[in-house]
Amino acid sequence: MDLQAALQAQGLTLPPAPKPAGSYVPAVQSGNLVFIAGQLPFDNGVVAVKGHLGADVSLEDAQQAARLCVLNAMAVLGAHLDGDFSRIERVVRVGGFVACTPDFTQHPAVINGASDLLVALLGEAGKHARAAVGVAALPLGAAVEIEFLVQVRG
């Protein structure tokens, strides 16, 4: 798997891995599973999409936020794997959190931004189980947060 080529084909690059915003580590490995802590839509160190779906954030902006979350999560995973993305066997699960109003119901459409990018970057290995959950608020006012569970070799 050539993640760099897949990123270039999408016109994307990985950012530097974001530093934790609290008292936790960004990645933990247990056996062949790597848990990636929830990632926000950081772009150049700033939360790029803030607010709530159903109020002041569009579906399209939230899908872009989900894509940014994926890029940040892949940067964290890359740092954990010392840049060896060939160790990725598959994305097992994605947890997606959407800051929204109580009447907003398109959570799956928001998190499709993340799911579709994972498949574009990783092919079959990017297909995963997932949850898309609405919440009242997210850290730093972010509109979207994504966490991963990834199976790796070695």
LOKOLPA-492333 format. One record per atom (N, C-alpha, C): atom name; y, z, x. Coordinates in pm, whole numbers, plus 32768, in hexadecimal, padded with zeros to 4 digits. Example, Ala and Ser with C-alpha at 12.3 -4.5 7.8 and 13.67 -1.06 7.14 Angstrom:
REM LOKOLPA-492333
> N, 7DC7, 830C, 8527;
> CA, 7E3E, 830C, 84CE;
> C, 7EB6, 830C, 8528;
> N, 7F1F, 82C4, 8505;
> CA, 7F96, 82CA, 8557;
> C, 8003, 8313, 850A;
This chain:
REM LOKOLPA-492333
> N, 7F8B, 8000, 8055;
> CA, 8000, 8000, 8000;
> C, 807B, 8000, 805A;
> N, 80D4, 7FA4, 8045;
> CA, 814E, 7F9A, 8093;
> C, 81C4, 7FC0, 803A;
> N, 81E1, 803F, 8039;
> CA, 824B, 8071, 7FE2;
> C, 82D2, 8035, 8008;
> N, 82EC, 8027, 8087;
> CA, 836D, 7FEF, 80B0;
> C, 8381, 7F62, 807A;
> N, 8318, 7F0F, 807F;
> CA, 8321, 7E87, 8049;
> C, 8337, 7E8B, 7FB2;
> N, 82F2, 7EE5, 7F6D;
> CA, 8303, 7EF2, 7EDC;
> C, 8391, 7F20, 7EBA;
> N, 83C7, 7F7B, 7F08;
> CA, 8450, 7FA7, 7EF3;
> C, 84B1, 7F33, 7F07;
> N, 849E, 7EE7, 7F73;
> CA, 84F6, 7E75, 7F8E;
> C, 84EF, 7E0F, 7F1E;
> N, 8477, 7DF8, 7EE9;
> CA, 8467, 7D98, 7E7B;
> C, 84B6, 7DC3, 7E00;
> N, 84CA, 7E45, 7DF1;
> CA, 8517, 7E7C, 7D80;
> C, 85AB, 7E8C, 7DA3;
> N, 85CF, 7E6B, 7E21;
> CA, 8658, 7E7D, 7E4E;
> C, 867C, 7F0F, 7E61;
> N, 861A, 7F61, 7E87;
> CA, 862D, 7FF2, 7E92;
> C, 860F, 8022, 7F20;
> N, 8645, 8095, 7F41;
> CA, 8622, 80DB, 7FBC;
> C, 8611, 816E, 7F9A;
> N, 85C1, 81B2, 7FEA;
> CA, 85B1, 8242, 7FD3;
> C, 8626, 828D, 8011;
> N, 865A, 82EE, 7FC9;
> CA, 86C3, 8343, 8001;
> C, 8683, 83AA, 805F;
> N, 86D3, 83F5, 80A8;
> CA, 869B, 8469, 80EE;
> C, 8663, 84CA, 8087;
> N, 85FB, 8511, 80AB;
> CA, 85BF, 8572, 804E;
> C, 8624, 85DF, 802E;
> N, 863C, 85F6, 7FAC;
> CA, 869C, 8660, 7F87;
> C, 866A, 86E9, 7FB1;
> N, 86C7, 873E, 7FD2;
> CA, 86A6, 87C9, 7FF3;
> C, 8694, 8817, 7F71;
> N, 863E, 887D, 7F71;
> CA, 862E, 88CF, 7EF7;
> C, 86B1, 890D, 7ECC;
> N, 86C4, 8914, 7E49;
> CA, 873D, 894F, 7E11;
> C, 8728, 89E2, 7DEE;
> N, 86B7, 8A1A, 7E17;
> CA, 8698, 8AA6, 7DF9;
> C, 862F, 8ADB, 7E58;
> N, 85EF, 8B46, 7E30;
> CA, 858B, 8B8A, 7E84;
> C, 8500, 8B52, 7E6C;
> N, 84E8, 8AD9, 7E9F;
> CA, 8467, 8A97, 7E92;
> C, 845A, 8A2E, 7EFF;
> N, 83E3, 89F9, 7F0F;
> CA, 83CE, 898B, 7F6D;
> C, 83C0, 890B, 7F1B;
> N, 83E8, 8898, 7F53;
> CA, 83E7, 881D, 7F07;
> C, 835C, 87E2, 7EF0;
> N, 82FB, 8804, 7F45;
> CA, 8273, 87CE, 7F36;
> C, 820F, 8836, 7F65;
> N, 81A2, 8841, 7F1B;
> CA, 8134, 889A, 7F40;
> C, 80B3, 884C, 7F30;
> N, 805F, 8853, 7F97;
> CA, 7FDE, 880F, 7F90;
> C, 7F70, 8877, 7F80;
> N, 7F13, 885B, 7F24;
> CA, 7E9C, 88AB, 7F10;
> C, 7E27, 884A, 7F0B;
> N, 7DD3, 884D, 7F71;
> CA, 7D68, 87EB, 7F7B;
> C, 7DA5, 8761, 7F8A;
> N, 7D7C, 8705, 7F33;
> CA, 7DB2, 867D, 7F3C;
> C, 7E1F, 8663, 7ED3;
> N, 7E55, 86CD, 7E99;
> CA, 7EC0, 86C0, 7E36;
> C, 7F44, 86F3, 7E6F;
> N, 7FAD, 86A3, 7E5E;
> CA, 8033, 86CB, 7E88;
> C, 8088, 86DB, 7E0B;
> N, 80C1, 8751, 7DFD;
> CA, 811A, 8770, 7D8E;
> C, 81A8, 875E, 7DC0;
> N, 81F3, 8704, 7D7F;
> CA, 827E, 86ED, 7DA2;
> C, 82D5, 8735, 7D3D;
> N, 8329, 8790, 7D6F;
> CA, 8381, 87DD, 7D18;
> C, 83DD, 877F, 7CCA;
> N, 840D, 87AE, 7C59;
> CA, 8465, 875E, 7C06;
> C, 84DA, 8726, 7C55;
> N, 84F0, 86A4, 7C43;
> CA, 855C, 865E, 7C89;
> C, 85C5, 8630, 7C25;
> N, 8642, 8640, 7C4D;
> CA, 86B3, 8617, 7BFA;
> C, 86E1, 858C, 7C24;
> N, 8736, 854E, 7BD3;
> CA, 8767, 84C7, 7BF3;
> C, 87D9, 84C9, 7C59;
> N, 87BB, 84F8, 7CD1;
> CA, 881F, 84FA, 7D3B;
> C, 8836, 846E, 7D70;
> N, 88B3, 844E, 7D88;
> CA, 88DB, 83D2, 7DCB;
> C, 8947, 83FA, 7E2F;
> N, 8929, 83EA, 7EAE;
> CA, 8986, 8415, 7F19;
> C, 89AC, 84A9, 7F0A;
> N, 8949, 84FD, 7EE9;
> CA, 895E, 858C, 7EE3;
> C, 89A3, 85C0, 7E65;
> N, 89BD, 8566, 7E05;
> CA, 8A02, 858D, 7D89;
> C, 89A8, 856A, 7D13;
> N, 89A3, 85C3, 7CAF;
> CA, 8958, 85A3, 7C35;
> C, 89A0, 852E, 7BF1;
> N, 895B, 84BD, 7BE9;
> CA, 899A, 8440, 7BBB;
> C, 89A8, 8439, 7B23;
> N, 894E, 8478, 7ADA;
> CA, 8952, 8470, 7A48;
> C, 8947, 84FE, 7A10;
> N, 89B5, 852B, 79D5;
> CA, 89BC, 85B1, 799A;
> C, 89D2, 85A5, 7904;
> N, 89A7, 860B, 78BD;
> CA, 89C1, 8610, 782E;
> C, 8942, 8613, 77DC;
> N, 8950, 85F1, 775B;
> CA, 88E2, 85FA, 76FC;
> C, 88CE, 8576, 76B2;
> N, 8851, 854E, 76A9;
> CA, 882D, 84DB, 7656;
> C, 8847, 8502, 75C5;
> N, 8877, 84A5, 7578;
> CA, 889A, 84C1, 74ED;
> C, 892A, 84F0, 74E0;
> N, 896F, 8504, 7552;
> CA, 89FB, 852F, 754D;
> C, 8A4F, 84D6, 75A8;
> N, 8A40, 84E7, 762A;
> CA, 8A9B, 84A2, 7687;
> C, 8A56, 8452, 76F4;
> N, 89D3, 843D, 76EA;
> CA, 8988, 83ED, 774B;
> C, 893B, 8382, 76FF;
> N, 8945, 8306, 772C;
> CA, 88FC, 8299, 76EB;
> C, 886B, 8295, 771A;
> N, 8817, 8256, 76CB;
> CA, 878B, 8244, 76F1;
> C, 8782, 81F9, 7775;
> N, 87D1, 8191, 7787;
> CA, 87CD, 8141, 7802;
> C, 87F5, 8194, 787B;
> N, 885D, 81E6, 786E;
> CA, 8887, 823C, 78DD;
> C, 881B, 82A4, 78FD;
> N, 87DA, 82D7, 7897;
> CA, 876F, 8339, 78AD;
> C, 86F6, 82F9, 78F0;
> N, 86D5, 827E, 78CD;
> CA, 8668, 8238, 790F;
> C, 8689, 8221, 79A2;
> N, 8706, 8201, 79C0;
> CA, 8730, 81F3, 7A4B;
> C, 8726, 827A, 7A93;
> N, 874A, 82E5, 7A4E;
> CA, 873D, 836B, 7A87;
> C, 86AB, 8387, 7AA9;
> N, 8650, 8362, 7A50;
> CA, 85C0, 8376, 7A69;
> C, 8594, 8329, 7AE5;
> N, 85C9, 82B1, 7AF7;
> CA, 85A9, 8261, 7B6F;
> C, 85DC, 82A7, 7BEE;
> N, 8654, 82DE, 7BE6;
> CA, 8689, 8329, 7C59;
> C, 8632, 83A2, 7C79;
> N, 8602, 83E4, 7C11;
> CA, 85A8, 8456, 7C25;
> C, 852A, 842A, 7C70;
> N, 84F3, 83B5, 7C4D;
> CA, 847D, 8380, 7C91;
> C, 849C, 8368, 7D24;
> N, 850D, 8329, 7D41;
> CA, 8530, 830F, 7DCC;
> C, 853C, 8390, 7E1C;
> N, 8578, 83F5, 7DE1;
> CA, 8583, 8476, 7E25;
> C, 84FB, 84B8, 7E38;
> N, 84A6, 84AF, 7DD2;
> CA, 8420, 84E7, 7DDC;
> C, 83CE, 849E, 7E46;
> N, 83DB, 841B, 7E4D;
> CA, 8391, 83CE, 7EB3;
> C, 83C4, 83F0, 7F3E;
> N, 8446, 840D, 7F4B;
> CA, 847C, 8438, 7FCC;
> C, 8441, 84BE, 7FF4;
> N, 8434, 851A, 7F95;
> CA, 83F6, 859B, 7FB1;
> C, 8364, 8588, 7FD7;
> N, 831D, 8534, 7F8C;
> CA, 8290, 8519, 7FAB;
> C, 8285, 84DA, 8036;
> N, 82DC, 847B, 8055;
> CA, 82D9, 843C, 80D8;
> C, 82EF, 84A0, 8148;
> N, 834B, 84FC, 8136;
> CA, 8362, 8564, 819B;
> C, 82E6, 85BA, 81AB;
> N, 82A6, 85DB, 813C;
> CA, 822B, 862C, 8140;
> C, 81BB, 85E2, 8188;
> N, 81B2, 855F, 8175;
> CA, 8147, 850E, 81B0;
> C, 816E, 84D3, 8237;
> N, 81DA, 8503, 8272;
> CA, 820C, 84CE, 82F1;
> C, 821E, 8437, 82EC;
> N, 824C, 8406, 827A;
> CA, 8268, 8378, 826A;
> C, 81F0, 831F, 8253;
> N, 8178, 8359, 8249;
> CA, 80FE, 8309, 8239;
> C, 80DB, 82FA, 81A5;
> N, 8120, 829D, 8163;
> CA, 8109, 8288, 80D4;
> C, 8080, 824A, 80B7;
> N, 803C, 8218, 811D;
> CA, 7FB6, 81E0, 8108;
> C, 7F53, 824D, 80DF;
> N, 7F77, 82CB, 80F0;
> CA, 7F1F, 833A, 80C8;
> C, 7F1E, 8350, 8031;
> N, 7F7B, 8314, 7FE8;
> CA, 7F80, 8326, 7F57;
> C, 7F08, 82E1, 7F17;
> N, 7EB8, 832E, 7ECC;
> CA, 7E4A, 82F4, 7E7F;
> C, 7E77, 82D2, 7DF3;
> N, 7EC2, 832E, 7DB6;
> CA, 7EF7, 8312, 7D30;
> C, 7F56, 8381, 7D05;
> N, 7FB0, 835A, 7CAE;
> CA, 8002, 83BD, 7C69;
> C, 7FAD, 83EE, 7BF5;
> N, 7F93, 846F, 7BF3;
> CA, 7F3A, 84A8, 7B8E;
> C, 7F88, 84C8, 7B0E;
> N, 7FFB, 8508, 7B20;
> CA, 8048, 8536, 7AAB;
> C, 80DC, 8534, 7ACB;
> N, 812B, 8512, 7A67;
> CA, 81BC, 851B, 7A6D;
> C, 81E9, 8577, 79FC;
> N, 823D, 85D6, 7A1E;
> CA, 827D, 862A, 79BA;
> C, 830E, 8603, 79B2;
> N, 833B, 85DA, 793D;
> CA, 83C5, 85AE, 792B;
> C, 840E, 8609, 78CA;
> N, 8485, 8633, 78F2;
> CA, 84D7, 868C, 78A1;
> C, 855A, 8647, 7883;
> N, 8582, 8648, 7805;
> CA, 85F8, 8601, 77D6;
> C, 8656, 8664, 7793;
> N, 86CE, 8673, 77CA;
> CA, 8733, 86C6, 7788;
> C, 8766, 8678, 770F;
> N, 875C, 86B7, 769A;
> CA, 877C, 866B, 7621;
> C, 87A6, 86C5, 75AE;
> N, 87DC, 8685, 7549;
> CA, 87FD, 86C9, 74CD;
> C, 877C, 86E0, 747E;
> N, 877D, 873E, 7421;
> CA, 8703, 875B, 73D5;
> C, 86CC, 86E4, 7386;
> N, 8721, 8686, 7360;
> CA, 86F1, 8616, 730E;
> C, 86C7, 859C, 7361;
> N, 86D4, 85A2, 73E6;
> CA, 86AB, 8532, 743B;
> C, 8612, 852E, 7444;
> N, 85D7, 84B7, 7431;
> CA, 8543, 84AC, 742F;
> C, 850C, 843F, 748A;
> N, 855F, 8405, 74DE;
> CA, 8531, 8395, 7532;
> C, 850E, 83C0, 75C0;
> N, 84DC, 843A, 75D0;
> CA, 84B7, 846D, 7654;
> C, 845A, 840D, 769E;
> N, 83F0, 83D7, 765C;
> CA, 8398, 837B, 76A4;
> C, 83E1, 8301, 76DA;
> N, 8441, 82CC, 7691;
> CA, 848B, 8256, 76C0;
> C, 84DD, 8278, 773C;
> N, 8513, 82F0, 7743;
> CA, 855D, 831A, 77BB;
> C, 84FF, 831D, 7833;
> N, 848E, 8360, 7824;
> CA, 8432, 8374, 7894;
> C, 83EB, 82F2, 78B8;
> N, 83EC, 828F, 785E;
> CA, 83B8, 820B, 7884;
> C, 8403, 81D3, 78FE;
> N, 8481, 81F9, 790E;
> CA, 84CA, 81CE, 7986;
> C, 8482, 81F8, 7A04;
> N, 844C, 8270, 7A05;
> CA, 8400, 82A2, 7A78;
> C, 8376, 8260, 7A7F;
> N, 8330, 825E, 7A0F;
> CA, 82A7, 8228, 7A0C;
> C, 82A4, 8196, 7A35;
> N, 8301, 8147, 7A00;
> CA, 8303, 80B9, 7A21;
> C, 8320, 80A2, 7AB5;
> N, 8379, 80F2, 7AEF;
> CA, 8397, 80E3, 7B7D;
> C, 831E, 810A, 7BD3;
> N, 82D8, 8173, 7BAD;
> CA, 8261, 819A, 7BFA;
> C, 81F9, 812B, 7BFC;
> N, 81E4, 80EA, 7B8B;
> CA, 8183, 807C, 7B87;
> C, 81B7, 8005, 7BD8;
> N, 8239, 7FE9, 7BD2;
> CA, 8272, 7F7B, 7C21;
> C, 8261, 7F96, 7CB7;
> N, 826C, 8014, 7CE0;
> CA, 8263, 8035, 7D6D;
> C, 81D4, 8046, 7D9F;
> N, 817C, 807D, 7D49;
> CA, 80F6, 80A4, 7D76;
> C, 8085, 8058, 7D32;
> N, 80A3, 8000, 7CD4;
> CA, 803A, 7FB7, 7C8E;
> C, 7FE2, 8016, 7C3E;
> N, 7F60, 7FFF, 7C3F;
> CA, 7F02, 8052, 7BF3;
> C, 7F0C, 80E5, 7C1A;
> N, 7F27, 8100, 7C99;
> CA, 7F31, 818B, 7CC9;
> C, 7FA9, 81D2, 7C8A;
> N, 8006, 8188, 7C52;
> CA, 807B, 81C5, 7C13;
> C, 8067, 81E9, 7B82;
> N, 7FF7, 81BD, 7B46;
> CA, 7FDB, 81DF, 7AB9;
> C, 7FB0, 8271, 7AB1;
> N, 7FE0, 82B8, 7A4D;
> CA, 7FD1, 8349, 7A4B;
> C, 7FCF, 837F, 79BC;
> N, 7FA1, 83FB, 79B1;
> CA, 7FB4, 8448, 7935;
> C, 8040, 8484, 793D;
> N, 8079, 84A9, 78CA;
> CA, 80FF, 84E1, 78D3;
> C, 8123, 8532, 7858;
> N, 818F, 857C, 7867;
> CA, 81D0, 85C1, 77F8;
> C, 8263, 859A, 77FB;
> N, 829D, 858B, 7786;
> CA, 832D, 856F, 7777;
> C, 8362, 85D7, 7715;
> N, 83B4, 8633, 7747;
> CA, 83DA, 86A8, 76FB;
> C, 8472, 86B2, 76F1;
> N, 84A3, 86D1, 767C;
> CA, 8532, 86E9, 766A;
> C, 8553, 877B, 7684;
> N, 85C5, 8791, 76C7;
> CA, 85F0, 8819, 76E8;
> C, 8685, 8827, 76CA;
> N, 86B2, 88A3, 76BC;
> CA, 873E, 88BE, 769D;
> C, 879A, 88A2, 7714;
> N, 876B, 88BD, 778E;
> CA, 87BE, 88A9, 7804;
> C, 8765, 889F, 787F;
> N, 8798, 885B, 78E6;
> CA, 8753, 884C, 7966;
> C, 87AF, 887B, 79D7;
> N, 8776, 8899, 7A4C;
> CA, 87C9, 88C7, 7ABB;
> C, 883B, 8866, 7ADC;
> N, 88AD, 889E, 7B00;
> CA, 8923, 8854, 7B2A;
> C, 8956, 87F2, 7ABF;
> N, 892C, 8806, 7A42;
> CA, 8959, 87B1, 79D5;
> C, 8915, 872A, 79CE;
> N, 88AA, 8717, 7A1D;
> CA, 8864, 8696, 7A20;
> C, 882E, 8672, 7997;
> N, 8829, 85EE, 797D;
> CA, 87F4, 85BD, 78FE;
> C, 875B, 85B3, 7902;
> N, 8722, 85A3, 797B;
> CA, 8692, 858D, 7989;
> C, 865F, 85D7, 7A05;
> N, 85E5, 8609, 79FD;
> CA, 859F, 8643, 7A70;
> C, 850F, 8613, 7A6A;
> N, 84D7, 85F2, 7ADE;
> CA, 844E, 85BD, 7AE6;
> C, 8401, 860D, 7B4D;
> N, 8383, 8632, 7B2D;
> CA, 8329, 866F, 7B8E;
> C, 82AA, 861B, 7B95;
> N, 8267, 8620, 7C08;
> CA, 81EF, 85CD, 7C1F;
> C, 817A, 8622, 7C4B;
> N, 8104, 85EF, 7C2F;
> CA, 8088, 861C, 7C6C;
> C, 8047, 859F, 7CA3;
> N, 802F, 859C, 7D28;
> CA, 7FFF, 8525, 7D6C;
> C, 7F7F, 8544, 7DB8;
> N, 7F1B, 84EE, 7DAC;
> CA, 7E9F, 84FB, 7DF8;
> C, 7EAF, 84AB, 7E79;
> N, 7E8D, 84EA, 7EEA;
> CA, 7E9B, 84A9, 7F6C;
> C, 7E19, 84B1, 7FBB;
> N, 7E0B, 845A, 801F;
> CA, 7D9A, 8460, 807D;
> C, 7DBE, 84BE, 80EE;
> N, 7D55, 8500, 8121;
> CA, 7D66, 8552, 819A;
> C, 7DC3, 85BE, 8185;
